[in-house]
Amino acid sequence: MATALSENRQWRNFDWLLLLVVITLMGTGLAAIFSATHSTAKQGEFARQIVFMIPAVIAMLAMLFYDYAWLFTLGRWIYWGNVGLLAFVLFAGHSALGAQRWINLGFMTIQPSEFAKLALIITLAKLLSMRSARDPRTLLSVGMHVAIPAALIFKQPDLGTSMVFTAITIGMLFWAGLPGPWMFALASPVISLVTSALGWPLWCAYLIVLGLWSWRFFPIHTGVKLGLFGINLVSAFAIPHLWNLLKPYQRQRLVVFMNPEADPLGSGYHIIQSKVAIGSGGLWGKGFLGGTQTQLHFIPEQHTDFIFSVIGEELGFIGGCVLIVLFLTLAWRGLAIAQRAKDDFGSLMAVGIVSMFLFHFFVNVGMTTGIMPVTGIPLPFISAGGTSLMTNMVSIGLLLNVSLRRRKMVIQ
């Protein structure tokens, strides 16, 4: 009797607003996919997405009925199983569009790098819940923990997912209590890399600021400060080597990002047409199935990576703003769940999931509007794709699980 009463009270914690936001996003995605494909050879993508939704929703619901603590006990198996799956892709994966990222199951293909994001969130949450983020040894463990799957994904190559790993790690470290100076220290090599690419005078100025900051505000051993300075020096001179590690199409994407008009009929075509579509939508849009760029199919892959251009053209600036509000609401509910979680493990998982969704959203929208390079990162719940949808729905199920069990019920 007490257990049944406890379970009934527990369901009062169910976050209906989060679920409503997700349903709205999925409905918007279906409408956009239909509009982008209904008169093309890819018109079957709409039906396929509906079929994908069935197991995805079932998986989300399945996540609700068992305390998420069981994931803590399976952490090691999840991590190494994920690494094994990513390694298998490199040797026996299915290749498409110049990348080897998929496993062909015959009736469908899956992309293990999508599942790897959630696996990282779960296992990194376990690691950070057991150790203090303020301990330098924890940072070393985190670095090794993230580096192995990230390197396997980068090798596929999948630069976009590797970037998602970085966003997830930063968000979870921040939530775990890593001090601000350490956050800046970790980001400093990337800043050094970017400033050196923009110009050596800017990099020199940055290095002077970094030296003054570390001397005045970074209370750590002098040897560590010298090591930080050395890493920044190495980062600045690593650009030619990093450039050579990129595939030719990845280099071309970065070049086109700086100047799409340099190759308007080639590599710059996607970005130019996407910007035209979004701009032509105006304030209210051209209406469902009314977008000329969309219906005349000027934009390749407009049902996947560039689906925001469909929404921008047919629903306009207002529709785009509503989509932004929906994603910000999702993030707000996720952070609220993290704050009320019953333990650090659940709280860190919630923040990792929010970090993943926000990074996907801002990079995808930035990519379609021309303010970020094309990386192939899908728009969560909107872009067509079964593996991505499954990962997103399981993540939502995990968020709702943490919300349901946010405090222990004691019946006296």
C-alpha positions in Angstrom: 0.0 0.0 0.0 2.8 2.4 0.9 4.7 1.5 -2.2 1.7 2.1 -4.5 1.0 5.5 -2.7 4.7 6.4 -3.2 4.5 5.6 -6.9 1.3 7.7 -7.3 3.0 10.7 -5.7 6.1 10.1 -7.8 4.1 10.5 -11.0 3.0 14.0 -9.8 6.6 15.0 -10.7 6.1 14.1 -14.3 7.2 17.1 -16.5 4.2 17.5 -18.8 5.5 20.8 -20.3 8.7 19.1 -21.4 6.7 16.3 -23.1 4.4 18.8 -24.8 7.5 20.7 -26.2 8.9 17.5 -27.6 5.6 16.5 -29.2 5.3 20.0 -30.8 8.9 19.8 -32.1 8.3 16.3 -33.6 5.0 17.5 -35.2 6.9 20.5 -36.7 9.6 18.2 -38.0 7.0 15.9 -39.7 5.4 18.9 -41.4 8.8 20.2 -42.6 9.9 16.8 -43.8 6.6 16.4 -45.7 7.0 19.8 -47.3 10.6 19.2 -48.3 10.0 15.8 -49.9 6.4 15.4 -50.9 6.9 15.8 -54.6 10.4 14.2 -54.9 12.0 10.8 -55.1 12.5 11.1 -51.4 8.8 11.4 -50.5 9.0 8.1 -48.6 11.1 9.9 -46.0 7.9 11.2 -44.4 6.5 7.7 -43.9 9.8 6.4 -42.7 10.0 9.1 -40.1 6.6 8.2 -38.8 7.7 4.5 -38.6 10.9 5.6 -36.8 8.8 7.5 -34.2 7.1 4.3 -33.0 10.1 2.5 -31.5 11.6 5.9 -30.4 8.5 6.7 -28.4 8.4 3.2 -27.0 12.1 3.5 -25.9 11.3 6.9 -24.3 8.4 5.3 -22.3 10.6 2.3 -21.3 13.1 4.7 -19.7 10.4 5.9 -17.2 9.7 2.7 -15.4 13.0 1.9 -13.8 15.1 4.1 -11.5 17.9 5.6 -13.5 20.4 4.3 -10.8 20.7 1.1 -12.8 22.6 3.0 -15.5 25.2 3.9 -12.8 25.9 0.2 -12.2 26.2 -0.5 -16.0 28.5 2.5 -16.6 31.6 0.4 -17.4 29.7 -1.8 -19.8 28.1 1.1 -21.5 31.4 2.9 -22.0 33.4 -0.1 -23.5 30.4 -1.3 -25.4 30.2 2.1 -27.0 34.0 2.1 -27.8 33.7 -1.4 -29.3 30.8 -0.3 -31.5 32.7 2.8 -32.8 35.7 0.6 -33.5 33.6 -1.9 -35.4 32.4 1.0 -37.7 35.9 1.8 -38.7 36.6 -1.8 -39.8 33.2 -3.0 -41.1 31.0 0.1 -41.3 28.9 1.2 -44.2 30.3 4.2 -46.2 28.3 7.0 -47.7 29.0 10.6 -48.8 32.7 10.1 -48.2 32.4 8.9 -44.6 32.2 5.6 -42.9 29.7 6.2 -40.0 27.0 3.6 -40.4 26.3 -0.1 -39.7 24.0 -1.8 -42.3 21.6 -4.1 -40.6 19.9 -5.0 -43.9 16.5 -3.6 -43.1 18.0 -0.3 -41.9 21.2 1.4 -41.1 22.2 2.8 -37.7 24.8 5.5 -36.8 26.6 4.5 -33.6 28.1 8.0 -33.2 24.6 9.2 -32.4 24.2 6.6 -29.5 27.8 7.5 -28.4 26.6 11.0 -27.3 24.2 9.5 -24.8 26.7 6.8 -23.7 29.2 9.6 -23.0 26.7 11.6 -21.0 25.8 8.6 -18.8 29.4 7.4 -18.2 30.8 10.9 -17.7 28.1 11.7 -15.2 29.1 8.6 -13.3 32.8 9.6 -13.3 32.1 13.2 -12.2 29.6 12.1 -9.5 32.3 10.0 -7.9 35.2 12.5 -8.0 35.7 16.2 -7.4 35.9 18.4 -10.5 38.3 20.6 -8.6 40.9 17.8 -8.5 43.4 18.1 -11.4 43.6 14.3 -11.5 39.8 14.3 -12.3 40.4 16.5 -15.3 43.0 14.0 -16.6 40.6 11.2 -16.1 37.9 13.1 -17.9 40.2 13.9 -20.8 41.1 10.2 -21.3 37.5 9.2 -20.9 36.3 11.6 -23.7 39.4 11.3 -25.9 39.0 7.6 -26.8 35.4 7.6 -28.3 36.0 11.2 -29.7 39.1 10.0 -31.6 37.2 7.0 -33.1 34.4 9.3 -34.2 36.9 11.9 -35.7 38.4 9.1 -37.7 35.2 8.2 -39.4 35.4 11.2 -40.1 32.6 13.0 -38.1 33.9 16.3 -37.0 30.4 17.5 -36.0 29.9 14.8 -33.4 33.4 15.3 -32.0 32.4 18.9 -31.4 29.2 17.8 -29.7 31.4 15.7 -27.3 33.3 18.9 -26.4 30.1 20.8 -25.7 28.8 18.0 -23.5 32.0 17.8 -21.5 32.3 21.5 -20.9 28.6 21.7 -19.8 29.0 18.8 -17.4 32.3 20.1 -16.0 30.8 23.5 -15.3 27.8 21.9 -13.5 30.2 19.7 -11.5 31.8 22.7 -10.0 35.0 23.2 -12.1 36.2 26.7 -11.1 36.0 29.4 -13.7 39.8 29.9 -14.0 40.2 26.2 -14.9 37.4 26.4 -17.5 39.3 29.3 -19.1 42.5 27.4 -18.9 41.0 24.4 -20.7 39.6 26.6 -23.4 42.8 28.7 -23.8 44.5 26.3 -26.4 41.4 26.6 -28.6 41.4 30.4 -28.3 45.1 30.4 -29.1 44.4 28.3 -32.2 41.7 30.6 -33.4 43.6 33.9 -32.7 46.7 32.6 -34.5 44.5 31.7 -37.5 43.1 35.3 -37.5 46.5 36.9 -37.3 49.8 36.8 -35.4 49.4 40.2 -33.9 46.1 39.2 -32.3 47.6 36.0 -31.1 50.6 37.8 -29.5 48.2 40.2 -27.7 46.2 37.2 -26.5 49.3 35.4 -25.2 50.3 38.6 -23.2 46.8 38.7 -21.7 46.9 35.0 -20.9 50.3 35.4 -19.1 49.1 38.4 -17.0 45.9 36.6 -16.2 47.6 33.3 -15.1 50.1 35.2 -13.0 47.4 37.3 -11.2 44.2 35.2 -11.1 45.2 31.5 -11.6 46.3 30.3 -8.2 48.1 27.1 -9.3 51.7 25.8 -9.2 54.2 27.7 -11.4 55.0 24.5 -13.3 51.3 24.1 -14.3 51.3 27.7 -15.5 54.4 27.1 -17.6 52.8 24.0 -19.0 49.6 26.0 -19.9 51.8 28.6 -21.7 53.6 25.9 -23.6 50.4 24.2 -24.7 49.2 27.5 -26.1 52.4 27.9 -28.0 52.1 24.5 -29.5 48.4 25.1 -30.4 49.3 28.3 -32.4 51.8 26.4 -34.5 49.6 23.3 -35.0 47.3 24.8 -37.6 49.1 23.4 -40.7 49.1 19.9 -39.1 45.5 20.1 -38.0 44.5 21.3 -41.5 46.2 18.3 -43.1 44.3 16.0 -40.7 41.0 17.2 -42.2 39.4 15.5 -45.2 39.3 17.6 -48.5 35.6 18.1 -48.2 36.0 19.4 -44.6 38.6 21.9 -45.6 36.4 23.0 -48.4 33.5 23.6 -46.0 35.7 25.8 -43.8 36.9 27.8 -46.9 33.3 28.2 -48.1 32.2 29.3 -44.7 34.5 32.3 -44.9 33.4 33.2 -48.5 30.4 31.1 -49.9 30.4 33.3 -53.1 33.8 31.9 -54.0 32.2 28.8 -55.3 28.5 29.7 -55.7 27.6 26.7 -57.9 29.7 24.2 -55.9 30.6 24.0 -52.2 28.9 27.4 -51.5 25.6 26.4 -53.1 24.0 24.9 -50.0 24.7 28.0 -47.8 23.7 30.5 -50.4 20.4 28.8 -51.3 19.6 28.3 -47.6 20.2 32.0 -46.8 18.0 32.9 -49.8 15.2 30.6 -48.6 15.2 31.9 -45.0 15.5 35.5 -46.1 12.6 35.2 -48.6 10.3 33.9 -45.8 10.0 37.4 -44.4 8.1 38.0 -41.2 5.3 35.5 -41.5 6.6 33.1 -44.2 5.1 31.9 -47.4 2.9 29.3 -45.8 2.9 25.6 -45.6 4.0 24.1 -49.0 4.3 27.6 -50.3 8.1 28.1 -50.2 9.6 28.5 -53.7 13.1 27.5 -52.7 11.8 24.5 -50.9 9.2 23.3 -53.4 11.6 23.8 -56.3 14.2 21.9 -54.3 17.1 24.3 -54.7 18.5 23.2 -51.4 20.1 19.7 -51.3 19.4 17.6 -48.1 16.7 20.0 -47.0 14.9 17.3 -45.1 17.9 16.6 -42.9 20.8 19.0 -42.3 19.1 22.1 -43.9 15.6 21.5 -42.6 15.6 24.9 -40.8 15.7 26.6 -44.2 12.3 25.0 -44.9 10.9 26.3 -41.6 12.4 29.7 -42.2 10.9 30.1 -45.7 7.4 28.7 -45.0 6.9 29.9 -41.4 9.0 33.1 -41.6 10.8 34.9 -38.8 7.9 34.3 -36.4 8.1 30.6 -37.0 11.8 30.6 -36.5 11.4 32.5 -33.2 8.7 30.1 -32.0 11.2 27.2 -32.7 13.8 29.0 -30.7 11.4 29.5 -27.8 10.6 25.8 -27.9 14.2 24.8 -27.6 14.9 27.3 -24.9 11.9 25.9 -23.0 13.3 22.4 -23.4 16.6 23.6 -22.0 14.9 25.4 -19.1 12.9 22.3 -18.1 16.1 20.3 -18.4 18.0 22.6 -16.1 15.1 22.7 -13.6 15.2 18.9 -13.5 19.0 19.0 -13.0 18.5 21.4 -10.0 15.9 19.2 -8.3 17.6 15.8 -9.0 18.0 13.5 -6.0 21.7 12.9 -6.7 24.7 14.2 -8.6 24.5 11.4 -11.1 21.0 12.3 -12.2 21.8 16.1 -12.1 24.9 15.7 -14.3 23.0 13.5 -16.8 20.3 16.1 -17.2 22.9 18.9 -17.8 24.7 16.7 -20.3 21.5 16.1 -22.3 20.6 19.9 -22.2 24.2 20.7 -23.4 23.8 18.2 -26.3 20.4 19.6 -27.4 21.4 23.3 -27.2 24.7 22.7 -29.1 22.8 20.8 -31.9 20.3 23.5 -32.1 22.6 26.5 -32.3 25.1 24.9 -34.6 22.4 23.7 -37.0 20.6 27.0 -37.1 23.9 28.8 -37.4 24.9 26.5 -40.3 21.7 27.1 -42.3 21.9 30.9 -41.8 25.6 31.1 -42.7 27.1 32.1 -39.4 28.7 28.7 -38.7 30.5 26.1 -41.0 28.5 23.2 -42.4 29.1 20.3 -40.1 26.3 17.9 -40.8 24.8 18.2 -37.3 21.0 17.5 -37.4 18.3 19.6 -35.8 16.9 17.5 -32.9 13.4 16.1 -33.3 13.1 18.0 -36.6 15.6 16.5 -39.1 14.8 13.2 -40.7 16.8 10.2 -39.3 16.0 7.2 -37.2 19.1 6.9 -35.1 19.1 10.6 -34.2 15.4 10.5 -33.3 15.9 7.3 -31.2 18.8 8.9 -29.3 16.9 12.1 -28.7 13.8 10.3 -27.4 15.8 8.1 -25.1 17.5 11.2 -23.8 14.1 12.8 -23.1 13.0 9.6 -21.4 16.0 9.8 -19.2 15.3 13.5 -18.4 11.7 12.6 -17.4 13.1 9.6 -15.3 15.3 12.0 -13.3 12.3 14.3 -12.9 10.0 11.5 -11.6 12.5 10.4 -9.0 13.7 13.9 -8.0 13.1 13.2 -4.3 12.6 10.1 -2.2 9.1 9.5 -0.8 8.9 8.4 2.8 5.5 7.2 4.0 5.2 7.0 7.8 
